[in-house]
Amino acid sequence: MDFELSEEQRAFAQTARDFAASEFAPHAARWDAEAIFPKEAIAKAGELGFCGLYAPESIDGLALPRLDATLVFEEMAAIDPSTTAFITIHNMATWMLGTWGTEDVRKRWGAELTSGRKLASYCLTEPGAGSDAGSLKTRAEAKDGGYLINGGKAFISGAGSTDVLVLMARTGGGGAGGISAFAVPADAPGVSYGKKEHKMGWNSQPTRTINFDNVHVPADHLLGSEGEGFRIAMKGLDGGRINIATCSVGAAQGALDAARRYLNERQQFGKPIASFQALQFKLADMATELVAARQMVRLAASKLDAGHADASTYCAMAKRFATDAGFNVCNDALQLHGGYGYLSEFPLERLVRDARVHQILEGTNEIMRVIVARKLLEGDADIR
């Protein structure tokens, strides 16, 4: 195994680091405090290809391996996990549309999405269907040469501010086999949005419920085939779990960097607090956990890129470990800052708040444990 990045990969990561430093760093705290969705900054990310990193070339995506995409997301998340997390969700929805969309759908939205000129939301979760996504109730009935959609979605990132909704809805009977995927114009008649949720973190992206009241979409807005939606959703979530795990790694790296600087600058008892062994040990443990999380995420991404039979299990393990470890590193970095870490003048409290939700979304970490355990108990898992 070669754990070293290529020169091209390093250059790509450096481009993302420079972009985040110039476009995110001066504004991230204000975006958080004022709940601003920075669409212009996201469009600038799109100019660099960051809104279509692994989308197919047929819609002007870069078609990069998932491993390479993690390098970009990590660098941006070190500055602003919230905005970066939305960009990862947009990438996932764009990849779905570009991979399973009809020619007309790809022509209508593809290049606009990969460029960042238009944005996408991913609509799976419902008020009564979170961890049990296969029980969703939003329904799409074939009618008038298309589909008539009724139902509601919850906790949708970007809702009310995006242009296209990648929606999972039931076209058949109960269970996962009755679910299909659609591309729905976000401003279609019958689509309405709830209030913007007030959240602990992720304040630079709006979160709302979405209601669908007799929303008609043409037949060619179906992604893939009828009944294929749950499989598409799960394939998307494998990459989504890597993405959100990467955002935790990035947030942790940003927190670790801030803590390292602070330990050298802060004076107590006549010397820098970096000279105290207890704090040195804490910093060492944080760095060790961060490196372990990063390598686990990159391993999972490599498994997904290679089409490994147990890639989904690796993605679940990486998501569980990296989001737990990432939050702990951010929280420990805040503790090392003492009272200053609790102030909004420092980035630590924002990193802690933004990283916390990563343990919940894209499948809770409890569900990640269920996925891993089930695979292990099947007896044929190649987890080595």
Buried (B, 14 or more C-beta within 10 A) or exposed (E): EEEEBEEEBEEBBEBBBEBBBEBBBEBBBEBBEEBBBBBEBBBBBBEBBBBBBBBBEBBBBBBBBBBBBBBBBBBBBBBBBBBBBBBBBBBBBBBBBBBBBBEEBBEBBBBBBBBBBBBBBBBBBBEEBBEEBBBBBBBBEEEEEBBBBBBBBBBBBBBBBBBBBBBBBBBBEEEBBBBBBBBBBBEBEBBBBBEBBEBEBBBBBBBBBBBBEEBBBBEBBBBBEBBBBBBBBBBBBBBBBBBBBBBBBBBBBBBBEBBBEBBEEBEEEEEBBBBBEEBEEBBEEBBEBBEEBBBBBBBBBBBBBEEBEBBBBBBBBBBBBBBBBBBBBBBBBBBBBEEBBEEEEBBBBBBBBBBBBBBBBBBBBEBBEBBBEEBEEEEEBEEE
